[in-house]
Amino acid sequence: MARFEGKTVIVTGGGSGIGRATSRLFAAEGAHVFAADITDAASETAAMIRSDGGKAEGVKMNAAEPADVKALVDRALAATGRLDVFYANAGVSGGFAGIFEQTADDWRHILNVNLIGPFLAIQAAAPEMAKRGGGAIICTASVAGIRSGAGGPAYSASKAGVINLVTVAAQQLAGTNVRVNAICPGIIETGMTKPIFDRAAERGTTDKIGQLNPLRRYGVPEEIGRVALFLASDEASYVNGHAVVVDGGLTSSMPVVPPKK
C-alpha cells in the first residue's frame, strides 16, 4: 500500500519548484494534498495531480499571514477530518545584495516569509496533529543557514533561524508524537535559482553549476521531495528535531579546489 494512503498533507510553496514536485510525490503515494501558494499556480499543481489520478486541492494563500495559515489548516481538517503532514516550504530568496545594500524592509520581508511562515505552520498544525495522536512537520531551510556563501545575508539568517526553530519546536512538542524536522537543500534548479541558471546558460557554463560539491552537479526538486516524504513517513518515526542536508556533499568540507581531470 502507498505510504500516505488515507493521509492529509499540506504543502506551502506548492505552486512551483520543490513544493510542486513534493506535492506530486505525496499524491502519488496516496495522500490527499493541499497545495498552497501565494500565486494561482497552486491550482495548476492540484490539476496536475488530479489528472494523474490523485487527490488534491489548490489553495491561494499567504504563508506568512497567521489568518491564512489557520484557514488552510481548518480547510484541510474540514475536508478530510485529519492533518498528518505539514510541509512548510514557501520561501523567497531576496537576491544576493550585501549587508550594506539590503534595507530593514528587505530583512522584514524575507524573515516574514522564510522564518515566521514556518513558525506559523508549526503553531497552527501541531495542536491539531497532537489531538489525533501525532504527525510530521517539515520546514525548508538551506545550506545557507549553515555556512556563508550560499545566499544573501537576510536569506541566510532566516534559514539559520529555521534550523533552530525545528530543534526548539521538537522539544516543546515532547510527548505529543508530533515530529518537526528541516531539510537543507544545496543548489537546486527551481524558480528561485533561475537567475543563476540563466546567467550560466548565457555564458555556456551550465555544466559547472554545482561543481564545488563532490557529486559535481546541481540537484532537482524531486531529490528534495523524496527526502520530505521520508521525513513525513513512518520510516522516519525516530527522526525528530534535525536538519537533514541534501547538497551533494557541499557542506561536508571546507572549500577546496577540485582536482583537475
C-alpha positions in Angstrom: 0.0 0.0 0.0 1.2 3.6 -0.7 2.9 5.2 2.3 0.4 8.0 2.6 -2.8 6.4 1.6 -5.7 8.0 3.6 -3.5 10.8 4.9 -3.8 14.5 4.5 -0.8 16.6 3.6 -0.4 20.4 3.3 2.5 21.8 1.2 3.1 25.6 1.1 5.0 27.0 -1.8 3.2 24.3 -3.7 2.9 26.2 -7.0 6.3 25.5 -8.3 9.8 24.0 -7.8 10.3 21.9 -4.7 6.7 22.5 -3.5 5.1 21.3 -6.7 7.4 18.3 -7.1 6.8 17.2 -3.4 3.1 17.7 -3.7 3.0 15.4 -6.7 5.2 12.8 -4.9 2.9 12.8 -1.9 -0.2 12.4 -4.1 1.5 9.5 -6.0 1.9 7.8 -2.6 -1.9 8.1 -1.9 -2.1 11.4 0.1 -4.9 14.0 -0.2 -2.7 17.0 -0.9 -3.5 20.7 -0.2 -1.0 22.5 -2.4 -0.9 26.1 -1.2 0.8 29.1 -2.8 0.6 32.9 -2.9 0.0 32.6 -6.7 -2.6 30.9 -8.7 0.0 28.2 -9.6 -1.3 26.2 -6.6 -4.4 25.3 -8.7 -2.2 24.2 -11.6 -0.3 21.8 -9.3 -3.6 20.4 -8.0 -4.9 20.0 -11.5 -1.7 18.1 -12.5 -2.2 15.8 -9.5 -5.9 15.1 -10.3 -5.0 14.4 -14.0 -2.6 11.8 -12.7 -5.5 10.2 -10.7 -4.5 11.7 -7.3 -6.4 13.8 -4.8 -5.5 17.4 -4.5 -6.8 20.9 -3.9 -5.1 24.1 -4.8 -5.3 26.9 -2.2 -4.2 30.5 -2.8 -2.9 32.0 0.4 0.0 33.8 2.1 2.2 31.5 4.2 3.4 34.5 6.3 -0.1 35.6 7.3 -1.5 34.0 10.5 -5.1 34.0 9.4 -4.3 32.4 6.1 -2.3 29.6 7.7 -5.0 28.9 10.2 -7.6 28.9 7.4 -5.5 26.5 5.4 -5.3 24.0 8.3 -9.0 24.4 9.0 -9.8 23.8 5.4 -7.8 20.6 5.3 -9.5 19.4 8.6 -13.0 20.3 7.3 -12.4 18.4 4.1 -10.7 15.3 5.4 -11.1 15.2 9.1 -7.4 15.0 9.7 -4.0 16.5 9.2 -0.9 14.2 9.1 1.8 16.3 7.4 2.6 20.0 7.0 5.5 20.8 4.7 6.3 24.5 5.4 8.2 25.0 2.2 7.3 28.5 1.0 10.2 30.9 0.8 11.8 33.8 -1.0 15.5 34.4 -1.8 15.8 38.2 -1.6 18.7 38.2 -4.0 22.4 38.4 -3.2 22.7 42.1 -2.1 25.2 42.5 0.7 24.6 43.7 4.2 25.2 47.3 3.2 22.9 47.2 0.3 19.9 45.5 2.0 17.4 47.5 3.9 15.5 46.8 7.1 12.4 46.4 5.0 14.2 43.7 2.9 15.0 41.9 6.0 11.5 42.1 7.4 10.0 40.7 4.2 12.5 37.8 3.9 12.3 36.8 7.6 8.5 37.1 7.5 8.2 34.5 4.7 11.1 32.3 5.4 11.1 32.1 9.2 7.8 33.4 10.6 6.0 31.3 7.9 7.3 28.0 9.3 6.6 29.2 12.8 3.0 29.9 11.9 2.8 26.4 10.3 4.0 24.7 13.5 1.8 26.9 15.6 -1.3 26.1 13.6 -0.7 22.4 12.7 1.0 20.9 15.7 -2.0 21.2 18.2 -4.4 19.6 15.6 -1.9 16.8 15.0 -1.4 16.2 18.7 -5.2 15.8 19.2 -5.1 13.0 16.7 -2.1 11.1 18.0 0.8 12.8 16.1 2.1 13.9 12.8 5.1 15.3 10.9 6.1 18.9 10.2 8.9 19.6 7.8 10.4 23.0 7.1 12.6 24.0 4.2 15.8 25.5 5.5 19.0 25.7 3.4 22.8 25.1 3.4 22.8 28.9 3.5 21.6 28.6 7.1 24.7 26.5 7.9 27.6 28.5 6.4 28.0 31.7 4.5 28.4 31.8 0.7 25.1 30.2 -0.3 22.7 33.2 -0.1 22.3 36.8 0.8 22.5 38.0 4.5 18.8 38.1 5.3 18.1 34.8 3.5 21.0 33.0 5.3 19.9 34.4 8.6 16.3 33.3 8.0 17.3 29.8 7.2 19.6 29.5 10.2 16.5 30.5 12.2 14.5 27.7 10.6 17.2 25.2 11.7 17.0 26.4 15.3 13.2 26.6 15.1 12.8 22.9 14.4 15.0 22.0 17.3 13.1 24.2 19.7 9.7 23.0 18.4 10.6 19.4 18.7 11.5 19.9 22.3 8.3 21.9 23.1 6.2 19.3 21.5 7.7 16.5 23.6 5.2 13.8 24.3 2.8 14.7 21.5 4.2 12.4 18.8 4.5 15.4 16.5 7.9 15.3 14.9 9.5 18.5 13.5 12.4 18.4 11.1 14.1 20.6 8.4 15.6 20.0 5.0 18.7 22.0 4.0 18.9 21.9 0.1 22.0 22.8 -1.7 21.8 24.3 -5.2 18.5 23.0 -6.8 17.1 24.0 -10.1 13.9 25.9 -9.2 12.2 29.2 -10.0 14.1 30.8 -7.1 17.5 29.8 -8.5 16.5 30.6 -12.1 18.7 33.8 -12.3 21.8 31.6 -11.5 20.9 29.1 -14.2 20.0 31.8 -16.7 23.4 33.6 -16.2 25.2 30.3 -16.6 23.3 29.5 -19.8 24.2 32.8 -21.3 27.9 32.1 -20.6 27.7 28.5 -21.6 28.7 27.2 -18.2 25.6 25.4 -17.0 27.6 22.2 -16.6 29.7 24.0 -13.9 26.8 24.7 -11.6 27.3 22.6 -8.5 30.9 21.8 -9.4 32.1 22.5 -5.8 30.3 19.6 -4.3 31.6 16.0 -4.6 28.8 14.9 -6.9 29.8 17.8 -9.3 26.2 18.6 -10.2 23.2 20.6 -9.1 20.1 18.9 -7.7 16.5 18.8 -8.9 13.3 19.4 -6.9 12.3 15.7 -6.8 15.5 14.9 -4.9 14.4 17.2 -2.1 10.8 15.9 -2.3 11.9 12.3 -1.7 13.6 13.4 1.5 10.5 15.2 2.6 8.5 12.1 2.0 10.9 10.1 4.1 10.8 12.6 7.0 7.0 12.6 6.8 6.7 8.8 6.8 6.7 6.1 9.5 10.1 5.1 8.2 11.4 8.3 9.9 9.5 7.6 13.2 12.6 8.2 15.3 13.9 11.3 13.4 13.0 14.4 15.3 14.5 17.9 15.7 17.0 17.6 13.0 18.1 19.4 9.8 18.8 17.0 7.0 21.3 18.3 4.5 20.7 17.4 0.8 23.5 19.2 -1.0 25.6 16.6 -2.9 28.2 16.8 -0.2 28.9 20.6 -0.4 28.9 21.2 3.3 30.9 18.1 4.1 34.1 20.0 3.8 35.7 23.5 4.0 36.1 24.9 0.4 38.6 23.0 -1.7 39.9 23.4 -5.2 38.5 20.4 -7.2 41.3 18.2 -8.7 41.9 18.7 -12.3 40.9 15.8 -14.6 
